[in-house]
Amino acid sequence: MLTIAIVEDDDGVRVAYADLMSSYGYEVRAFGSAEEFIASNCQNEVNCLILDQRLPGLSGLELQSQLKRQHCALPIVFVTSQDDEVTRAKALENGAVHFLNKPIDADELVRCVIGAQAR
């Protein structure tokens, strides 16, 4: 079974993403902050990371940079309301496979997660 990690500080959004991914047969690990995700030490156990950019503490880009420094090649799908070209370019330049803007289409998120794993 494939495992998806979700890092999203909004409880309702995090639960909605988790329910969506579970309905497609994924095992889900959900976290309210980048720090919680790091502390879980599950980086090498998940197949894809759905990551918000605006988080309390470490931002999504900061988490992405930290994972990259640790040579963790986890595919990342950013989902954010912070849609500016600089943030988008930086995320994609650092290896994100998708950068989606909130509100998102659930089918698009699922397609992106499936595509991220095919890489």
N, C-alpha and C positions, 0 to 999 in steps of 0.2 A: 504494500500500500504506500502511495506517495504522501509525503507530509508537507504541508504548507504552513509557514510561519506568517503571522500577521502582527505588525507593529503599528498600532493606531490608538491615539489617546482618547478618542471619543468612544465611550462605552457602547452606545447604540450602533454606531458604524462598525465597530470591531465585532460585535455580536452578529450583525447583519452579514458581514463578510464571512465570518466563521460558519454561519448557517448555510450560506450560499455554497461555499467550498465543500462543506460536509455533504450537502445534497448531491454533489458530483462524485462522492466516494473518497474524498481526500481526508486524511487525518489532519487535524488543525491544532496548532499551538498558537495561542493568542496572547499578546503582551500590550500593556498600556504605555510602555516607554522603551526607548532604545536600551536603557540601562537594564531593564528587566530581561530583555532579550539576551543581552550580553551575559548577564548573571546566570541564565539558564544553561549556558554551555551547550546549546542544541544546534549551533551553527552547522555542524557537520552531519546532523541528523535530518535536516530538512532539505527538500528538493527545490523550493522556491520561497522567496520572501516578498510579501505584499507590504510595502513600506510607505507610511505617511511622511511628508517632509517636515511639517510643523509639529514638533513634539516638545513636551516639557523636557528640559535638560538637553541631551544630545539631539541634534536635528537629524532628519533622515540622511542628509548629505554627509554629516559627520559620522553617522553609523556606517554608511557605505564606505567612507574613507578608511575607517578603522578595520572593517572587514577586509578591504583590499590590502592594507598593511599586513594583515595576518594571513595573507595568501588564501583567503576564503573566496572561492569562485562561485558563490551562491548567486543564482539568477535573481535579480531584483526587479519587481514591478512597482514603480512609484505611483501612488495615488494621492493627489494633493489638490488643495484649493489655491496653493501658491504657484500660479501659472505665470512665470516670467521667463523670458528667453535665457537669461543668465543661469537660473536654477535648472531649467530643462537641459540646457547645453552641458552644464557641469555634470548632472546626473548621467546623461547618456555618454558623455566623454569618459566617465569613470566606470562604464560598463553596465549601467542599467539597461535592461532589455526593452522596457516600455516606460512611458511617462504619461499617465492618464490624469485628466482634470476632473475634480468633483464638480457637480454630481456625476457619477459614472453610470454607464449602462452595464448591468450585471452580466449580460452575455459577452460584452466586450472584455470585461475583467476575466471571465472564464477563458475566453479565447487567448488572451494575453498570457495567462498562467500556463495553459497547455502549450502555447508556442515557446514560452521561456524554457520549459523542460525539454523541448525538442532540440535545443541548441547543443 
